[in-house]
Amino acid sequence: MDFTLPFDLSTRYWRNPLEAWLWAVGLTLLVAVTFTLLKRYAQRRLSQLPQTEAVDRYFPVTRLFGALWWPVWWVVAAYIAAQLYLDFPRKIDPYLGKLLASALLVQGALWLSVLFNHAIYRHSERKLKEEGDAGGATTLRALGFLGRIVLWALALLWGLHIWEVDVTALVAGLGIGGIAIALAAQSVLGDLLASLSIVVDRPFVIGDFIAIDEAHKGTIEHIGLRSTRVRSLSGEEIIVPNSELLKAKIRNFKRLQQRQVQVVLGLVYSTPRAALEALPQALALAVQAIPLTEFERAYFKGFGASSLDVELTYNILTQDYSLYTQTIHQVNLAILTLLEQRGERLAYPTQTIQLINPV
């Protein structure tokens, strides 16, 4: 029994027989599906290798495989099939070549972007962890973003050149339209310029502990193009637009060299004069005995409503907030111990009522 197809394979469509079209479509599907399966297999095998992290440290193999964009290999497969089985008019052939060149250009830009990001990340992490240069790490990450913009801008111009687009006329048109876009996106552009100002002026860098208008405190985790991410003491992430951040009053605790502490001791009015004269020297010795402290001054400040006030001022020589609080704790305990040893008593608010005609 003979099998007869319900259609004629010799029927021509766009100058090519149906059989050629079927062969071209079949080859396209075969190449594209094979490439997809190979990509998944390679990614799975690379993820199982124990040396993957060491390899990716110097050359991001897994990221390069992940950056393979599926439309690119479909275009490549279709181009190969068309060249083998199909015959197009001469005016169409150049467009097929341009389409292939554009697809390869996009894929090349994706790979360069991955390599560029990897290099920036490696160098910024090294500056942050090994060299302790948080400012350099912040600058590198910002330059990395600007570098990606330049990379894709060049890729776009090259793509336009491939398609023989008049770039001069396009740039002129974009210049006129850019004014309207700039007016419509003033806040976005303001954040962009603010991020550049942060990178250049460096009021803070990644890792700095800052206070924003006394309302929020936290550690800088990321300085982006539009906003800065701050990790607060309570754990949540605070996202602040860069333009608003530069308008705020920022206190950078990471850059302080020392913290000054003032303590007012209110002694009872029955404290002898000799004790008041000797107390500043005793306080100085007590403070100097504690690590990370620097005695500044201590003196009889004045007469309070219910106490004789002695003010003590000292510096804590550390940037670490935890050490700062621990040192205050130790100094306060030392003051209490000193007063107990000297027999001095701290005053508390009291009132004396005198009756003129007692009954």
C-alpha positions as CSV (number, residue, x, y, z in Angstrom):
1,M,0.0,0.0,0.0
2,D,1.5,3.3,-1.1
3,F,1.5,6.2,1.3
4,T,0.6,9.5,-0.3
5,L,1.2,12.9,1.4
6,P,-1.9,15.2,1.5
7,F,0.2,18.0,0.1
8,D,2.7,18.5,-2.6
9,L,6.3,18.9,-1.4
10,S,7.3,20.5,-4.7
11,T,4.9,23.4,-4.2
12,R,6.9,26.6,-4.0
13,Y,6.5,29.3,-1.3
14,W,8.7,32.4,-1.6
15,R,10.8,30.8,-4.3
16,N,11.5,27.7,-2.3
17,P,9.7,24.3,-2.4
18,L,7.8,23.1,0.6
19,E,10.3,20.3,1.2
20,A,13.1,22.9,1.6
21,W,11.1,24.8,4.1
22,L,10.4,21.6,6.1
23,W,14.1,20.7,6.1
24,A,15.0,24.3,7.2
25,V,12.5,24.3,10.0
26,G,13.5,20.8,11.2
27,L,17.2,21.8,11.2
28,T,16.4,25.0,13.1
29,L,14.5,23.1,15.8
30,L,17.2,20.4,16.0
31,V,20.0,22.9,16.5
32,A,18.1,25.1,18.9
33,V,16.8,22.3,21.1
34,T,20.2,20.6,21.1
35,F,21.9,23.8,22.1
36,T,19.3,24.3,24.9
37,L,19.9,20.8,26.3
38,L,23.7,21.2,26.1
39,K,23.5,24.5,28.0
40,R,21.4,22.9,30.8
41,Y,23.7,19.9,31.0
42,A,26.8,22.1,31.2
43,Q,25.3,24.3,33.9
44,R,24.3,21.2,36.0
45,R,27.7,19.6,35.6
46,L,29.5,22.9,36.5
47,S,27.4,23.4,39.6
48,Q,28.4,19.9,40.8
49,L,32.1,20.4,40.5
50,P,33.9,21.1,43.8
51,Q,36.3,23.5,42.0
52,T,33.6,25.6,40.5
53,E,34.0,28.4,43.2
54,A,37.7,28.5,42.6
55,V,37.3,28.5,38.9
56,D,34.6,31.2,39.0
57,R,36.9,33.3,41.2
58,Y,39.1,33.9,38.2
59,F,36.8,33.3,35.3
60,P,33.0,33.1,35.8
61,V,32.3,30.0,33.7
62,T,28.8,29.4,35.2
63,R,27.8,33.0,34.8
64,L,28.9,33.0,31.1
65,F,26.7,29.9,30.5
66,G,23.8,31.6,32.3
67,A,24.2,34.7,30.1
68,L,23.6,32.7,27.0
69,W,20.4,34.3,25.6
70,W,18.0,31.8,23.9
71,P,16.9,34.1,21.0
72,V,20.5,34.3,19.9
73,W,21.0,30.6,19.2
74,W,17.5,30.4,17.6
75,V,18.7,33.1,15.2
76,V,22.0,31.3,14.6
77,A,20.1,28.0,13.9
78,A,17.6,29.7,11.6
79,Y,20.5,31.4,9.7
80,I,22.4,28.1,9.2
81,A,19.2,26.3,8.0
82,A,18.4,29.1,5.6
83,Q,21.9,29.1,4.1
84,L,21.7,25.3,3.6
85,Y,18.2,24.8,2.3
86,L,16.6,28.1,1.2
87,D,17.2,30.5,-1.6
88,F,16.2,34.1,-1.0
89,P,16.3,37.1,-3.3
90,R,19.5,39.1,-3.2
91,K,17.8,42.0,-1.5
92,I,16.8,39.8,1.5
93,D,20.1,38.0,2.0
94,P,21.9,41.1,3.5
95,Y,19.1,41.4,6.1
96,L,19.7,37.9,7.2
97,G,23.3,38.6,7.7
98,K,22.5,41.8,9.6
99,L,20.1,39.9,11.9
100,L,22.8,37.3,12.6
101,A,25.4,40.0,13.3
102,S,22.9,41.8,15.7
103,A,22.2,38.6,17.6
104,L,25.9,37.9,18.0
105,L,26.5,41.5,19.0
106,V,23.9,41.2,21.8
107,Q,25.4,38.0,23.0
108,G,28.9,39.4,23.0
109,A,27.7,42.5,25.0
110,L,26.1,40.2,27.5
111,W,29.3,38.2,28.0
112,L,31.4,41.4,28.3
113,S,29.0,42.7,30.8
114,V,29.3,39.5,32.9
115,L,33.1,39.6,32.7
116,F,33.1,43.3,33.6
117,N,30.8,42.8,36.6
118,H,32.9,39.9,37.8
119,A,36.1,42.0,37.6
120,I,34.6,44.9,39.4
121,Y,33.1,42.7,42.1
122,R,36.4,40.9,42.7
123,H,38.4,44.1,43.0
124,S,35.8,45.9,45.2
125,E,35.6,42.9,47.5
126,R,39.4,42.8,47.8
127,K,39.5,46.5,48.6
128,L,36.8,46.1,51.2
129,K,37.9,42.9,52.9
130,E,41.7,42.7,52.4
131,E,42.7,46.4,52.2
132,G,39.9,47.8,54.2
133,D,39.3,50.6,51.6
134,A,35.6,51.0,51.7
135,G,35.8,54.3,49.7
136,G,37.7,52.5,46.9
137,A,35.1,49.7,46.9
138,T,32.3,52.2,46.6
139,T,34.0,54.1,43.8
140,L,34.7,50.8,41.9
141,R,31.0,49.7,42.1
142,A,29.8,53.1,40.8
143,L,32.3,53.1,38.0
144,G,31.2,49.5,37.2
145,F,27.7,50.8,36.6
146,L,28.8,53.6,34.5
147,G,31.0,51.2,32.5
148,R,28.1,49.0,31.8
149,I,26.1,52.0,30.5
150,V,29.1,52.8,28.2
151,L,29.3,49.2,27.0
152,W,25.6,49.0,26.0
153,A,25.7,52.4,24.5
154,L,28.6,51.3,22.2
155,A,26.8,48.1,21.4
156,L,23.7,50.1,20.5
157,L,25.7,52.4,18.2
158,W,27.4,49.4,16.6
159,G,24.0,47.7,16.1
160,L,22.7,50.9,14.4
161,H,25.8,50.9,12.2
162,I,25.1,47.3,11.2
163,W,21.6,48.3,10.1
164,E,22.9,51.3,8.3
165,V,21.0,53.8,10.4
166,D,22.1,57.4,10.3
167,V,23.4,57.9,13.8
168,T,23.9,61.6,13.4
169,A,20.2,62.3,12.7
170,L,19.2,59.9,15.5
171,V,21.5,61.7,18.0
172,A,20.0,65.0,17.0
173,G,16.5,63.7,17.4
174,L,17.4,62.2,20.8
175,G,18.8,65.6,21.8
176,I,15.4,67.2,21.3
177,G,13.5,64.4,22.9
178,G,16.1,64.2,25.7
179,I,15.0,67.6,26.9
180,A,11.4,66.5,27.3
181,I,12.5,63.3,29.0
182,A,14.8,65.2,31.4
183,L,11.9,67.5,32.4
184,A,9.6,64.5,33.0
185,A,12.2,62.6,35.0
186,Q,13.7,65.3,37.2
187,S,13.6,63.2,40.4
188,V,15.3,60.3,38.7
189,L,18.0,62.5,37.2
190,G,18.4,64.2,40.6
191,D,19.0,60.9,42.3
192,L,21.5,60.0,39.5
193,L,23.5,63.2,40.0
194,A,23.3,62.7,43.8
195,S,24.8,59.2,43.4
196,L,27.7,60.6,41.4
197,S,28.2,63.3,44.0
198,I,28.3,60.6,46.8
199,V,30.9,58.7,44.8
200,V,33.1,61.8,44.1
201,D,32.7,63.6,47.5
202,R,32.5,60.4,49.6
203,P,30.5,61.8,52.6
204,F,30.1,58.1,53.5
205,V,31.2,54.8,52.0
206,I,30.0,51.2,52.2
207,G,30.4,49.9,55.8
208,D,30.1,53.4,57.5
209,F,27.7,53.8,60.4
210,I,25.6,56.9,59.9
211,A,22.7,58.8,61.5
212,I,20.2,60.5,59.1
213,D,18.5,63.6,60.6
214,E,18.5,61.8,64.0
215,A,15.6,59.7,62.8
216,H,17.4,56.7,61.4
217,K,20.8,55.1,62.2
218,G,22.4,52.2,60.4
219,T,25.3,50.8,58.4
220,I,25.7,51.6,54.7
221,E,25.2,48.4,52.7
222,H,24.8,49.5,49.1
223,I,25.1,52.8,47.2
224,G,23.0,52.5,44.0
225,L,22.2,54.7,41.1
226,R,18.9,55.9,42.6
227,S,19.0,55.0,46.3
228,T,21.2,54.0,49.2
229,R,20.4,51.0,51.4
230,V,21.1,51.3,55.1
231,R,20.8,48.4,57.6
232,S,19.4,49.8,60.8
233,L,20.3,48.6,64.3
234,S,17.0,46.8,64.7
235,G,17.7,44.8,61.5
236,E,15.4,46.2,58.9
237,E,16.7,47.7,55.6
238,I,16.1,51.4,55.1
239,I,16.1,52.6,51.4
240,V,16.7,56.4,51.1
241,P,16.7,58.2,47.7
242,N,20.1,59.7,47.1
243,S,18.8,63.2,46.5
244,E,17.0,63.2,49.8
245,L,20.0,61.7,51.5
246,L,22.3,64.6,50.5
247,K,19.8,67.1,51.7
248,A,19.7,65.5,55.2
249,K,22.1,66.2,58.0
250,I,24.3,63.1,58.2
251,R,26.5,62.1,61.1
252,N,29.2,59.6,60.1
253,F,30.2,57.7,63.3
254,K,32.8,55.6,61.4
255,R,35.0,58.6,60.9
256,L,35.1,59.8,64.5
257,Q,38.4,59.4,66.3
258,Q,37.0,59.6,69.8
259,R,33.7,60.1,71.6
260,Q,33.3,62.6,74.5
261,V,31.2,61.8,77.5
262,Q,30.0,64.2,80.2
263,V,28.7,63.0,83.6
264,V,27.2,65.3,86.2
265,L,27.4,64.0,89.8
266,G,25.0,65.5,92.2
267,L,26.3,65.2,95.8
268,V,24.3,66.0,98.9
269,Y,24.7,69.5,100.5
270,S,26.3,68.0,103.6
271,T,29.4,67.0,101.6
272,P,32.5,68.6,103.2
273,R,34.5,71.2,101.3
274,A,37.7,69.1,101.5
275,A,35.9,66.2,99.8
276,L,34.8,68.4,97.0
277,E,38.3,69.7,96.5
278,A,39.8,66.2,96.4
279,L,37.1,64.5,94.3
280,P,38.2,65.8,90.8
281,Q,41.7,64.2,91.2
282,A,40.2,61.0,92.4
283,L,37.8,60.9,89.4
284,A,40.8,61.5,87.1
285,L,42.7,58.5,88.5
286,A,39.6,56.3,88.3
287,V,38.9,57.2,84.7
288,Q,42.6,56.8,83.6
289,A,42.6,53.3,85.1
290,I,40.1,52.1,82.5
291,P,41.3,51.1,79.0
292,L,40.3,53.2,75.9
293,T,39.6,56.3,78.1
294,E,41.2,59.8,78.2
295,F,40.5,62.1,81.1
296,E,39.6,65.6,80.1
297,R,38.5,67.5,83.2
298,A,36.5,67.4,86.4
299,Y,35.4,70.3,88.5
300,F,32.8,71.6,91.0
301,K,30.3,72.9,88.6
302,G,27.8,74.7,90.8
303,F,24.9,74.6,93.2
304,G,21.9,72.6,92.1
305,A,18.4,72.8,93.5
306,S,19.1,69.8,95.8
307,S,22.7,68.9,95.1
308,L,26.3,70.1,94.8
309,D,27.1,69.3,91.1
310,V,30.5,68.0,90.0
311,E,31.0,67.6,86.2
312,L,33.3,64.9,84.8
313,T,34.3,65.0,81.1
314,Y,36.3,62.2,79.5
315,N,36.9,60.8,76.0
316,I,36.5,57.2,74.7
317,L,39.2,56.4,72.1
318,T,37.3,53.9,69.8
319,Q,35.1,53.9,66.8
320,D,33.3,50.7,67.8
321,Y,29.9,51.5,69.3
322,S,29.8,48.3,71.4
323,L,33.2,49.1,73.0
324,Y,31.9,52.6,73.5
325,T,28.9,51.5,75.6
326,Q,31.0,48.9,77.5
327,T,33.5,51.6,78.4
328,I,30.7,53.9,79.7
329,H,29.5,51.0,81.8
330,Q,32.9,50.4,83.3
331,V,33.4,54.1,84.0
332,N,30.1,54.4,85.8
333,L,30.8,51.4,87.9
334,A,34.2,52.8,88.8
335,I,32.6,56.1,89.8
336,L,30.1,54.3,92.1
337,T,32.9,52.3,93.7
338,L,35.0,55.5,94.2
339,L,32.1,57.3,95.9
340,E,31.3,54.3,98.2
341,Q,35.0,54.1,99.2
342,R,35.1,57.8,100.0
343,G,31.8,57.7,101.8
344,E,30.2,60.3,99.5
345,R,26.4,60.2,98.9
346,L,24.6,61.1,95.7
347,A,21.7,63.5,96.2
348,Y,18.1,63.1,95.0
349,P,15.4,65.8,94.6
350,T,14.3,66.9,98.1
351,Q,12.2,69.7,99.6
352,T,12.3,71.2,103.1
353,I,9.0,72.6,104.4
354,Q,9.4,75.1,107.3
355,L,6.3,75.9,109.4
356,I,6.2,79.4,110.8
357,N,3.6,78.8,113.5
358,P,3.7,75.2,114.3
359,V,0.7,74.0,116.3
